[in-house]
């Protein structure tokens, strides 16, 4: 096998590991988003103030203030998810291109 093909195969393996890492992070963000959505929903259905965890203690917080904090966190998570989607797409496109080059070069 040519040295160039071996290098491309190594690149492809690295991309696959990066893609797995991104997908794992993306799944974690999706879980966080679901948790934040559920917390916001519960707070909106409640009339009482709520508690939030800060470090190892729970602090009573105004419901509306907590909803704003969670909305901000939700926005941040959604932005990170969009960024991960973009990274995932770019890696997959680049990996596909390298796969095609490997196939082409190995037929020669």
C-alpha positions in Angstrom: 0.0 0.0 0.0 1.2 3.5 -0.8 2.4 5.7 2.0 -0.1 8.4 1.0 -3.0 5.9 1.3 -1.8 4.9 4.8 -1.7 8.5 5.8 -5.2 9.1 4.6 -6.4 6.0 6.5 -4.8 7.4 9.6 -6.5 10.7 9.0 -9.8 8.9 8.6 -9.3 7.0 11.9 -8.6 10.3 13.7 -11.7 11.9 12.2 -13.8 8.9 13.3 -12.5 9.3 16.9 -13.2 13.1 16.7 -16.7 12.3 15.4 -17.4 9.9 18.2 -16.2 12.5 20.7 -18.5 15.1 19.2 -21.5 12.8 19.2 -20.9 11.9 22.9 -20.7 15.6 23.7 -23.8 16.3 21.6 -25.7 13.6 23.4 -24.7 15.1 26.8 -26.0 18.5 25.6 -29.2 17.0 24.4 -29.8 15.5 27.8 -29.0 18.9 29.4 -31.5 20.6 27.1 -34.2 18.1 28.0 -33.5 18.6 31.7 -33.6 22.4 31.4 -36.8 22.3 29.4 -38.4 20.0 32.0 -37.3 22.4 34.8 -38.7 25.4 33.0 -42.0 23.6 32.4 -42.3 22.7 36.1 -41.4 26.2 37.3 -44.0 27.7 35.0 -46.6 25.4 36.4 -45.7 26.3 39.9 -46.7 29.5 41.8 -44.0 29.1 44.5 -40.3 30.0 44.6 -38.0 27.1 44.1 -34.6 25.9 45.2 -31.5 25.7 43.1 -28.3 23.8 43.8 -25.2 25.9 44.2 -22.2 23.7 44.9 -23.2 21.4 47.7 -26.1 23.5 49.1 -29.6 24.4 48.0 -30.7 28.0 48.0 -34.2 29.3 47.7 -34.6 31.5 44.6 -37.4 33.5 43.1 -39.3 31.5 40.5 -39.1 34.2 37.8 -35.3 34.7 38.4 -34.7 31.0 38.1 -36.8 30.8 34.9 -34.6 33.5 33.4 -31.4 31.7 34.4 -32.7 28.5 32.9 -33.8 30.3 29.7 -30.3 31.7 29.4 -28.8 28.2 30.0 -31.1 26.7 27.4 -30.0 29.3 24.8 -26.4 28.5 25.5 -27.0 24.8 25.2 -28.9 25.3 21.9 -26.0 27.3 20.5 -23.5 24.6 21.5 -25.7 22.0 19.9 -25.8 24.0 16.6 -22.0 24.3 16.7 -21.6 20.5 17.3 -24.0 19.8 14.4 -21.8 22.0 12.2 -18.7 20.2 13.3 -20.3 16.8 12.8 -21.3 17.7 9.3 -17.9 19.1 8.4 -16.1 16.0 9.7 -18.5 13.7 7.9 -18.0 15.6 4.6 -14.2 15.6 4.9 -14.2 11.9 5.9 -16.3 11.0 2.9 -13.9 12.9 0.6 -10.9 11.0 2.1 -12.7 7.7 1.8 -13.3 8.4 -1.9 -9.7 9.3 -2.4 -8.5 6.1 -0.6 -10.8 4.0 -2.8 -9.6 5.8 -6.0 -5.9 5.4 -5.0 -6.2 1.8 -4.0 -7.7 0.8 -7.4 -4.6 2.2 -9.2 
